[in-house]
Amino acid sequence: MASTLMRPTIGLSQTIANVSVTAPLSTHSNVTSDRTLVALLTVLVALSVYWLVFASPRSLHPRDSKIRPITSAIPFIGSIGFYKDRVGFLRKHFGNPEAEDFHGGVRRITVYDASIVLLAGTKQDAKNFFCSRTLKFTPAYHRLLSGIPAGVTPTAISTQDEWDSVFKDNLKKAIRPERLAKLVPQMLEDVRRSAHALPEWKEGTGMINPKDFSFPLIFGMSMRSVGLAELADQPEVMAELLRHYWAMEKSSSYWSIFFATVPFPSSCMKAYNAVGASQESRLDSQDDESLMTDDLTAFTLYNTIPQIKLYTILLKAAKQRLQEARVEDDTFSMLLERGLDIHQALRFVMTGLFAAVFNSTTVAMWLLIYLGAHPELRKRAATEVFDRLDSIADRQGNDWNSKSRVEQLQALSLEEWENGFDLVEAALRETMRLVMEGTFFRLNVGASKGSEPQVHGENVKNGEFLGYWLGSTHRNAKIYSSPNRWDPERWARGEGSGELEFLGWGVGMHPCTGIRFAKLEMKCFAVTFLVLMDWDSIDPRTGENFSLDTLPVPQLNGSERMPLRPVSFRFTSY
C-alpha cells in the first residue's frame, strides 16, 4: 500500500539515484532542480536586461561607419543630456565655436529609439543638410520635439508634404503685399496702445518688464496677422492662449516625448490637458452638432499634447464667428474663402502662431535689451528714424508736423518699411545671430538607394534623423570677429555674408516662408518703441545700467531665452 501511494512521486529521483520505492523520499533533488531553474531564469533576465538597457544599440555603430558615436551610461535611454542641456552637450562634444581651433565635425547619438547624426560647423555638411530634397522638416520636429511618430512610408510622406504645401501656399496669401500694407498701421497702433497702457506712462518715466511687455504684444500682433483678428483685442483670451502655448512647450521633455505613457510629471501634464480638453469639447459640441461633426477626429491630431486646449479656445471663437455669419478682413476668413474647412483653418492658425510664440517674442525682447545696453547705437537708430520722417515732410502736406510720430510712421508705404531703417534691421539680424544657438532637425525619407544625402562622405540611412547646430555657425570665430559680442555694424563690414554663414531665416530647401512678415513685425515693434521713448537696460536689484560688457547673456537652453540675471527697462517717454 505504501509503495502504491509513493509511486507517483518518485519518478525523477528513481531515474537519477536508483532509489528504492520502499525507501523514504528525499526532497533535496527537487530543491536543487528548482534552484537551477531559478538561476537559469535569473541569468536569462539579466542578459535580457543588459541587452535591452545596457548594450549599445546597433544604430549607434552602423557597419563601416566612421562617424564617431557618443555613448551614454544607459544606452536604452540614450543621450538624455542632449535634451537636458543641449548647448552644453554640443559644446562638450564638439568644442566651443568661438575658439580659433574649432573644426566642428559630425557625431552620432541615440535618444531612445531614434538615431540622430549631429553636424557642426562644416560648410559642406551644412549644404547637404539644408539643400537635400529627401530631408524633411516637419516629421523630424514631430518626433524629436513632440513625440508624434515620424512616418516614413510613402503615404505618410505624401500626406505631410500635401499639408506643408497647403500651409505654405496659404501663408503666402496671408502675407501678400497688399495685406501687409493694411497690417502695418494696425501693428504700430498695437505698440502705441501697449506703451500708453503702462502704469507709469502718464508720469513720463518708469520701469518695464521686458518679457511682460514684449511677449503678449508680439503674440497679439501675430494673432491679428495670421489668426482671428478679433482675439487680438481680447487681452484675457490672448493671455490664456499664450499661457497654453508655453505650457505645451514646458511639458515637452525627454521623458514626455519618448515615454509618453509612463507617468512622469510632464507626461501626466500632457495626458491631463488632452483628457480635460476632450471633455470640454464634448460638452461644447452639444451647442451646435452641425459645426462639431468632425471635432473628435480633429482633436485626435492633438490628443497627446497641450495643443488641444489651444484648439478648444480657437474653435469656440471660430464657431461664434460662423454662427453670426460674420466675415472679417483677416487670415481666418481668407482661409475659409479659399476652401479650407474650419479644422484645417485652425490647424493653419495654430501652426502659424508657433513661430511667433517661440521665436519672434524672444528675439523682439532681446532686440530691445541689447539696444538698451548700447546708448550710442540706440540714439543713432532713433535719429535714423526721426531723420527719415522729417525728410519726407515736404511731400506729406501741411499737417505732417502736427501728427504724432506714430501717425507719421503709419503713413509710410510698405516699401519704405521694408527697405528703410537699416540700423534697426542690422540690430535685428545681430540679435537673431546671438539668440538662436539651438539645433535644426531633419528626417531622411529617401525611398530609393542612391538618393540618400551624405555627411562626411557617408550615406544617411532612411529613417535616420539629422541635427545641425546653429551655434557652430552663428558663433564661429572664423566667420565673425568677437562672435559673442552684440555688434550690428559687423554686417556692414561684410561679416557673415558668405554662403550658409547666417541661418536665422532658414536656407536651402526650407527657408522661412513667413520671413517677410516676421521681419516687418519686429521692425514695426522696435521702430515704434524708438519713437515713443528712450530707455536703458538696468539691473532692477541695484538700479545700475547694464553695458554690453555687463549685460547678462540669454539662457539658450530655455525656449523663453530669458536673461540669466534679471533685466528691466527704465524708460522716459517723449
Secondary structure, DSSP 8 states (H G I E B T S, - for coil): -HHHHHGGG-HHHHHHH---TTS---SHHHHHHHHHHHHHHHHHHHHHHIIIIIS--GGGS-TT--SEE---SSTTTB-THHHHSHHHHHHHHH--TTSTT---EEEEEEETTEEEEEEES-HHHHHHHHH-TTEESHHHHIIIII------SHHHHHHHHHHHHHHHHHHHHHT-HHHHHHHHHHHHHHHHHHHHTSTTGGGTEEEE-HHHHHHHHHHHHHHHHHS-GGGGG-HHHHHHHHHHHHHHHHT--HHHHH-TTS--HHHHHHHHHHHHHHHHHHHHHTS-GGG-TTHHHHHHTTTTSTHHHHHHHHHHHHHHHHHTT---SSHHHHHHHTT--HHHHHHHHHHHHHHIIIIIHHHHHHHHHHHHT-HHHHHHHHHHHHHHHHHTGGGT-TTGGGS-HHHHHHTS-HHHHHH--HHHHHHHHHHHHHH--SEEEEEE---STT---EETTEE--TT-EEEEETHHHHT-TTTSSSTTS--GGGTTTTTT-STTS--TT--TT---TTHHHHHHHHHHHHHHHHHHEEEEEE-TTT--B--TTTS--B-TTSTT--BSS--EEEEEE-
